[in-house]
């Protein structure tokens, strides 16, 4: 996949998917298209479920919680906000996202940056962007599905791929539910042998509005 100067006006999804993006539900096309200059995308909703009830996994998840990737928690009916800002990463279009999870005892924040390179979509995870997932997107039945094809760890200036037998896999689906007129997102994180180690699923409403950096700043 080649990238040229005209891509500066596009979102990373538009660059990666091209005309396939037109197959999405109109509400999803708004979500995955470029955010206009001076605006920010705000999604507000409720997670039906988030985290994992398998408490023996929590010590492992705790190691990643400081980076804002996953959390040692389990909740249902958890309010959340997602904040999307247009950005540039390595000279290419990107979307900086902060997901605010309002668990009963404390607020948690996930942080990542979806970008694009010559190989396709890449998700740079955590506040330090040390973990990188390569994503394969697919548009079908008006929805977008993405699966990770590789997970890499940044060491200095190098990206070191994890071997397949060790690498967790991410699967995400975004769709619009006409019955309730809301967007739905679901994500699972699985690992070889262990199986499901993290998930979230829920409905939300999405809008574009004038950006107010101080209102939803990522405390990294």
HELIX and SHEET records of a PDB file:
HELIX    1   1 UNK A    5  UNK A    9  5                                   5    
HELIX    2   2 UNK A   12  UNK A   17  1                                   6    
HELIX    3   3 UNK A   18  UNK A   23  5                                   6    
HELIX    4   4 UNK A   26  UNK A   32  1                                   7    
HELIX    5   5 UNK A   55  UNK A   57  5                                   3    
HELIX    6   6 UNK A   58  UNK A   65  1                                   8    
SHEET    1   A 9 UNK A  74  UNK A  75  0                                        
SHEET    2   A 9 UNK A  39  UNK A  51 -1                                        
SHEET    3   A 9 UNK A  78  UNK A  89 -1                                        
SHEET    4   A 9 UNK A  92  UNK A 102 -1                                        
SHEET    5   A 9 UNK A 107  UNK A 117 -1                                        
SHEET    6   A 9 UNK A 120  UNK A 125 -1                                        
SHEET    7   A 9 UNK A 131  UNK A 140 -1                                        
SHEET    8   A 9 UNK A 143  UNK A 155 -1                                        
SHEET    9   A 9 UNK A 158  UNK A 161 -1                                        
SHEET    1   B 5 UNK A  74  UNK A  75  0                                        
SHEET    2   B 5 UNK A  39  UNK A  51 -1                                        
SHEET    3   B 5 UNK A 195  UNK A 210 -1                                        
SHEET    4   B 5 UNK A 182  UNK A 191 -1                                        
SHEET    5   B 5 UNK A 169  UNK A 177 -1                                        
END                                                                             
